[in-house]
């Protein structure tokens, strides 16, 4: 396994060195300048959304909840369809017209407010960093089982390789490796399900812990936390910016969701099926590692390759998330402060710094995988999704109303997350529900007062 892992990691670094020749400036480094084939961007989009959070977090959660957890998968696949049919064509057209490279660019172009753009920028940076922490934790959990090393050592392996090929190649390295990594992670998901089904065939239920089936509202909240993140996710927006035309975006509006649904059908029921094999699981994030490395449900050959599948799933998300963070920091903080144009070389240094911060924060994890991922999605979706819809459809809404909506969504998401700790136990008091209610409410009141009308489409 160690040899296969080293070959895989060396290949990633090699791809990064090759991709370095594919970009000439900051825009090429961040979006590819429209030169990346659409099919590669579509595959990268899929790979970005399937990470260790799916393999370790969601796959293990159904041990506790049962098959109702499949509702989470259904919500996220539905949002995937909306993302490619509604958002992708419009964002591709916007990027071709304006040369946009970051999500805050859209807010600056539509609302002409430096303050709103700065607020959006910091929401993107903080929420994406929380997502990075979730991915790092999930990946390190599996790598430590597979290689028999400590958690910190596993973090250092992931950190070193990710930094190496991201520093070299930018979006070209990200997308190029995502193509290979998506194939690997799909094979890993199918092999895992096949192995678990074979191991549990005819086996009695041995789990001693009763299932705690959550309320449907809570399950929907988790699904929406991931789903609205998919709609507004700056990683995915970056993919859409790289598309050559809106027509190309529509060609992949069906194939991607079908592929995502197939992967989720393999992963989300794993925990429930594991109740036939594992009597007790106090840490749900250990379910999949236990099945693979202790129960060896995939057989010796696939057991040796499974850490590579997990690395593929994680790095396909990790590299693009880091690229989002540093492109925003360079374009909206560093370059303006220095009075210069965005620079690829400075972006690389920022990437090294952001990855190092993520590494240090991951040594003592801030929370569980699903909680971090859901909260990151709630922050992005609740605060930015309504405003983004206004911008994409070019509605006449005063900037102050949009700012109020963004701030209200942010406050609502935080209050919703704190609700259970202050005694608000209703399943409807969830970060994504409260945040969206606040942001949409603020926007709706402003819309009624200003009577927005749709502008004629430009470009």
Secondary structure, 3 states (H helix, E strand, C coil): CHHHHHHHHHHHHHHHHHHHHHCCCHHHHHHHHHCCCHHHHHHHHHHHHCCHHHHHHHHHHHHHHCHHHHHHHHHHHHHHHHHHHHHHHHHHHHHHHHCCCCHHHHHHHHHCCHHHHHHHHHHHHHHHHHHHHHHHHHHHHHHHHHHCCCHHHHHHHHHHHHHHHHHHHHHHHHHHHHHHHHHHHHHHHHHHHHHHHHHHCCCCCCCCCCCCCCCHHHHHHHHHHHHHHHHHCHHHHHHHHCCCCHHHHHCCCCHHHHHHHHHHHHHCCHHHHHCCCCCCCCCHHHHHHHHHHHCCCCHHHHHHHHHHHHHHHHHHHHHHHHHHHHHHHHHHHHHHHHCCCCCHHHHHHHHHHHHHHHHHHHHCCCCCHHHHHHHHHHHHHHHHHHHHHHHHCCECCCHHHHHHHHHHHHHHHHHHHHHHHHCCCCCCCCHHHHHHHHHHHHHHHHHHHHCCCECCCCC
